[in-house]
């Protein structure tokens, strides 16, 4: 799926694009609020920007956010004012239903909310917007009620994080995880799964080079046995193994971190534990390997392990933690790196070396 997210000024976006038809119909304007078209033109005059996804078919997503601190009027009650991020507009094209563009869009917005340090994030949606609502609920938003316009108000709070599911807690890591560890990925595959990304100045208002159009959920397929130091729900550190030339001690490094959502042993000591068709179904469209490559591994590797994970964060340019630092600080050892367990203290130390604000990632 070609295309990527970028920040664009409202004034650069064609309001007459058919993409906006449903928003115009849903928000025709009233005595108390302007129509979508009037609102859009006002924001264009103010120089506002939006996070937009576009490809060769045109607009695929449009997201606008703002900070606010005011009460939310609901039918029957009022939510007290607090520091919130409001997703004032969020629309994903219907042609992406069943794909992972919406997952990537919500991930970008939740990263922005996390970095802002505000208490809550919320968005409003009509009941008919079932695709958007299902994605919001998957990522831990809950419906607080209906506003006076008849829209459901969906809120997520950093003070009430649901750690029962890595999606619901995203982008915050459970401080009571069992154990962490390393996931070793060769550079070529790493750069396909986790393309280099950075949000400059920690704000969507400046520049976004992040390409998450293929979603936040990733799948690793490896030829190892499943006796891993971590389990589902635990965080893992993504280690990019440098494979060409000299200097791997300084060029091999940790670039990002994820939380494990599934571990599937498809083959163990030459024994197939599931059919190839079942394996394909479980992997879906999340692997960097095509079907023929997967079949080759299914047929010829002694072990075949599938790890599904949710992409929680990245260190960014100049912050990657190399093998030399890990070894000098006692986080590498003499055993195979994929089998090294890391406790909470070690995990935090590595994040801090990667210039991550641990207090804003691991929250009690």
N, C-alpha and C positions, 0 to 999 in steps of 0.2 A: 504494500500500500504506500505509494509515493506521497510526499507531503510532510509537513512538520508544523509545529506550533511556533508562533512568533508574536511579538507585540506590534500592534498597528494602531495608528491614530484613527479615531472614529471618522475623521474627515477623509481618510484614505479608503474607507469601506463604502461600497455601494448599497445604500439603504433599499434600493429597488430590487436587490437580489431576491429571487424566490425563496431563499433560505429564511428570510425574515417574515414570510407571510403569516405563519402561525402566531408569531409574537404580535404582529399588528392586529390579528383577529382577537387574540386573548386580552390585549390591552388597548381597547379602542379609545380610552380616555373617559373621564367622568368629572363631576364638579369638584372632586377632591384630589384628583391625580391626572397628570397629562397622559396623552396617548403615547404608545411606544415610539411612534414616528417623531412626535414633538420632543420627547425625552432624548431620543437619539440625536436630533439636531442640536439640542441645547448642549449635550455633552461634547459634540463635535466643535461647537463654538468655544467651549472651555478648554479645548486641547486634550481631552481625556483619551486614554488608550484602553484597548481591550486585548485579551489573549485570544488569538485566532488560529484555527487550524484550517489550512487550505491545501488542496491538491489539484490534479488536472481536471477534476469535475467541479471545482469551485469551493465555496465555503463549506466546511464540515463541522466547525465548532466555533462558538462565540461566547466568551466569558468576561464579565466585568465585575470587579470587586471594589469595596471601599471600607474604610474604618469608620465606626460610629460608636457613640455612647449615648443611647437614648432608650426610653421604654419601648417595648413591642406590644401594641394593642392587639389582644386576641378576643374572640367572642367568649365572653364570660369571665375574663381575667386579663391582667396586665403583667407582663414580664418586666421586672425592674431593670433600669438602665445598668449597663456594665460595658466594659471595653469589648467590642465585638468586631469581627470581620463579617461584612455582609456580602454574599454573592448576589449582586443586584440583578444580574442576568446570566443565565447559563443554559445554552441550547446546543444539543448535539444532533446533527442531521439524522433523519430516519434511516438513511442508507447505511449507517454504521451500527444499526441494531444487531446485537449478537457479536459484535467485534469489541476490541478493547480500547477504542479511542476515548470513550467516556471514563474508563478507569484511569487512563493517563492524565486526562484533564482534571479529574478530582484530585489526583495525586499532586499535581502542580499547585493547585489552590491550597491544599492542606499543608504543603511545605511552606507556602507563603504565610499561612496562618500561624504555623509553628514558629517561624522566624519573627513574626510580629510580636509574640509574647502576649497577645490578647487572650482573654478568658474563654471566649466562645466564638464560634463561627456558625452562621445560619444562612438559609436560603428558603425562598417560598416557591411552592409548586402547586398547580392544580392537580386534582386527583387523576385526571386523564393522562397526566405526564408519567405514565407508569415506568417507562424506561429510566428516566432520571431518578424517580423515587426509589426504584430497586437498587440503583447504584449508590444512592445516598445512604440507604439503610444498610447496605453491605459494608460501607465504610463508617458505620457507627453513628450516623445521624438518627435522632428520634423525633417523632412528631410531637410538638408541644401543644398543638391545637390549630385552630383556623384563625386567620386574620380577618379583618372587617371586609376584605375584598373576596373572601371565600377561598383563599389559598391555604394549603397546609404550610405550617411553619416548622422547618426541620433544623434542629440544633445539635451541635456537637460541642462538648465542654472539656477543657483540659483538667477540670476538677472532678470529673466523673468518667474516667476512662474504662472501657470494657476490655479487659485483657483476656477474655475467653476466646478471642479469635484475632489473629494477626491483622485481618482487614479492619475490624472494628476499632482496634487500638491505633492503627496507623495515624500519624507517623511516630508514635511514642512506644518505646520498648519497655516491656514488663521488667521491673527491677528484681523480680523474684524468679527469673529464668533459671533453668536447671544448669546448663553449661553452654558455653560458646565454643567456637572452633574456626578453622580455616577451610574455605572451599577453594581448591587450587584449579585455576583455569588457564590454559595456554593463551598467550597474547592474542592470537588471531580470533579465537572464539570469544574471548573476553570482550574484545572491541566491537564485536557484533551484538553480544548480549547487553553490554553496558557501555554504549557509546559515550565518549568523553562529553561531559556536561558541566555547566557552571551557571548559576544565577548571579550575575554581576551585582555587587553591592547589596546582595540579599534582598532584592526587590524586583517584583515583576514590572515596576514602572520604568525601569531602565532598559534591560535587555534580557531576552531569554534565548539561550542556545540549546536548551534541553529538548531532546527529541524523545518523547514518551508516547508517540502515536501508536506504538504496538503494546501499550499497557505497562503496568508495573510488575505484573507477575511473570517470572522467568522460570525456565526449566533447564536444569543441568543433567546431562546424560553421561555417566562415567563408568569405567570398567573396574570398580572397586567393590569390596564387600561392605555390607551395611553396618558394621560395628563402629559406628561413629560416636564421637564424644558429645554430640548434641542430638536433639529430638525436635519433633514438631512443636512450634511455638518458641523455640530458642533462636537467638540472633546468631548470625555467622558473618565472618569477615571475608570479603571477596579478594583473593590473592591472584594478581595478574603475573603469571610466570613468563619471564622473558626467555625466548627460545632461539634467538638468532645472535650469534657472535658472543663476544666476551662481556663480562661485567654484570652477570645475572644477580650477583650479591647486592648491587646497587640499583639495578634496573627492574628486578622483580620486586613487586610491592603490593600493598593493600590499597585499593582504590575506593572501596565502597562497602556498605553493609546491608544485610537483608535479614528477614525473619523467615524461618522454614515453615512452609504450610503443608507439605506432604513429603514423605520418604517412601519410595516404592522400590523393592528389590525385584527386578523382573527376571533375573537369571543369577543363579548361585552355583559356583563350582560345576559349570557346564549344564546344570539342570534348569530348564525353562520353567519359571513359576507362573507364567501366563502366556496366552497366545500373542502373536505379533499384532493382531487386530485389536486385542484388549490394550496392549501397550500404546498403540497409536491413539486410541480413544482417550486414554489417561493423559497423554502428552498434549493432545490437541494441536493448536497452532503456536505453541510457546517455545518450541525448540529451535536452535540455530541449524540443526541437521534436517535435511530433506528426507523423504520417505525411504529412498534407496540407501542413503547413508545409515539411517536407523536400522534398516533390514540387515545391512552388513554387520553392524555391531551386535545386533540380536543373534546373528548366526555364528559369528566368529569370536566374540569376546567371552572369556571364561566367566566373568561376572558382569552384570549390567544393573546399574543403580540409577534411579531417577530421583532427583531432588527438586521439588517445586518450592519457590521462594518468592517473597514479596520484597521489592526493591525499596528499602527504607531511607537510604541516604548515601551521600558520596562525599569524598574529601575535597575534590576540586584541585585545580592547577596549583602546583607547588606544595601541596599538603600530603601527597601520598607517602605512605610509611613503608620504607624498603626493608628487604631481608636483613641487611646489615644492622639496622637499628633494632629489629626484633630479636636478633641473635644476641647483640650486646646487652640487651635489657632482660634476657632470660625468658623470652616468649617463643623461642624456636625449638631448642632441644635437639636430641639426637635421633628421635624416632621420625617416622614419615609424617610430614607436617599436617596432613589431613586428619591424623589421629590425635593431635595435640589438643587436650582440653584447656579451655580458658575460663577462669572464674570471673565474677563480676568485677573485681579489682583490676585484673589484667585487661578485660574488655574495655573498661573505662579508660585505662591508661593509654591504650592504643587509639581510642577515639580522640582523646585529648591531644595526642601527638599529631593526629590528622586535623587538628584545629576545629574540632567539633565541640560545641557547647553542650557538654554532657548533661548538665542540669536541665536543659531544654529538650533532651531526647529521652532520658530515663527518668520517669516521674513516678513517685509513689502514689 
